[in-house]
Amino acid sequence: RFICIYPAYLNNKKTIAEGRRIPIDKAVENPTSTEIQDVCAAVGFNVLLEKNKMYPREWNRDVQYRGRVRIQLKQDDGKPCLPQFPTRKSVMLYAAETIPKLKTRTQKMGGSDQSLQQGEGGKKGKGKKKK
């Protein structure tokens, strides 16, 4: 009773023909299989990450687009593992809603500016020493 979720299902850069399965206003920009795994494991799903699997419609072979997440949606008797997620679409919508709130996403946006400034400062210091 495992379902598969590929990052393309939640990607707002994709069209429906390219594999997106949720509305574009709820989709996320370039989600990774690791992020989907983190979100689903945190809520209490039984999750399995398959790193080397690829979505068949994905033409780009980069590592960023690789991966598939297998989630146990229902138990052997057919009952949902978690009552708040009865369908695969509910799981995808939850993942897309939660991924932007992840620490890795919020730190990348704030941390990139600081690292650039530190790099520039280091270069200025070296220049002064040479004079």
N, C-alpha and C positions, 0 to 999 in steps of 0.2 A: 504494500500500500504506500509506496513512495512516489512522489511526483518530482519532475525535473523543472528547475527554473534556470534558464540561461540569462546572462546579463542583458542580452538584446531585448528580452521581453520588457525590461524596465527602462530602456534607453530612450531619452527624448530626442536624440539625434537621428533615430531610425523612423522610417515610415511603417505603416501597418504591413505593407508588402515586404518590407525588410525584416519583419519579425516582432515589432512592438505589439504588446497585447493589452496595454492599459491606455487610458486617455493621455494625450500629450501633456496636458496641464498638470497631471499627477506624476508623470514620469520624471526620471532623474538623469542628470547629465553624466554619461559614461560610467555606469556603475560597474564594479568588479565582482567576480564570484566570491571573493573573500569578504567583501562588504555584505553581500547578501547572506553569507554563512554567519557572520558575526551577529547580524540583526535577528536572524531566525533562531540561532542558538540562545541568544539572550532572552527571548520570549518563552523558551522552554521546549522548542521542537527537537526531535531527534534528527540531526543534520549530518550529511555526508558530503564532503567537497571532492569533486573529481577534477583535478587541475588540468589534465591533458585532453579533456573532451572539448569539442568545439561545436558551436551552433552551425548546422549545415548551411544556412543561408548567409553566414558571415564570410565575406570575401577577404577581409583583412586577417592575416595570419599572425598578427602581433600577440605577444604574451598577455597584454592588457585585455584582449578580447577573448582569451581562452578561459575555460572552466565552466563547470556546471554544478549546480547545487541540488542534491537530492534530499527531499524533506518528507518525513513520515507524516502524512496528512491524516490518515485513518488507521485505526487499529484493525486487527484481524477480523473482528466481528462487524466492521463497517462503521463503527462510531468514530466521530472526529477525536483526534488526540487532544486537541484544545478546542473547547466549545465556541470560543470567539472567532475561530477560523474554520468554518465549515467547508469552504470551497478554495480551490487553487487561486482564484481571482482575489479573494480576500487576503490571502497570504502575499500575493504580488503587490497589492495596493498598500498593505502595511509596510512591506519592505521598502517600497518607493517613498513612502511618507517618512520613514525613520532614517534612511541612509544619509540624507543631508545633515542630520543632527549628530552624526558620529563624530568623535573627537578627531579622527584622522582628516575628515573633511573640513572641520572648522579650523584646525591648526594649520592646514596647508595655506588657507587664504591669509591668515594673520601672520604666520611664520615666514612666508616668502619675502615680505617686505623687510623684515628685520635682518634676514640673512643677506639680502642685497646690500643693505646699509653697512653691515659689518664688513662685507667684502670690499666695498668702496673705501671705508675707513682704513683698512689694512693697506690698500694700495697707496693711499695718500701718505701714510706713515713711512712706507718704504721710499717713496720719492723724496721726502724731506731728508732722510738719512743720507741718500746719495749725494745731495748738494752739500 
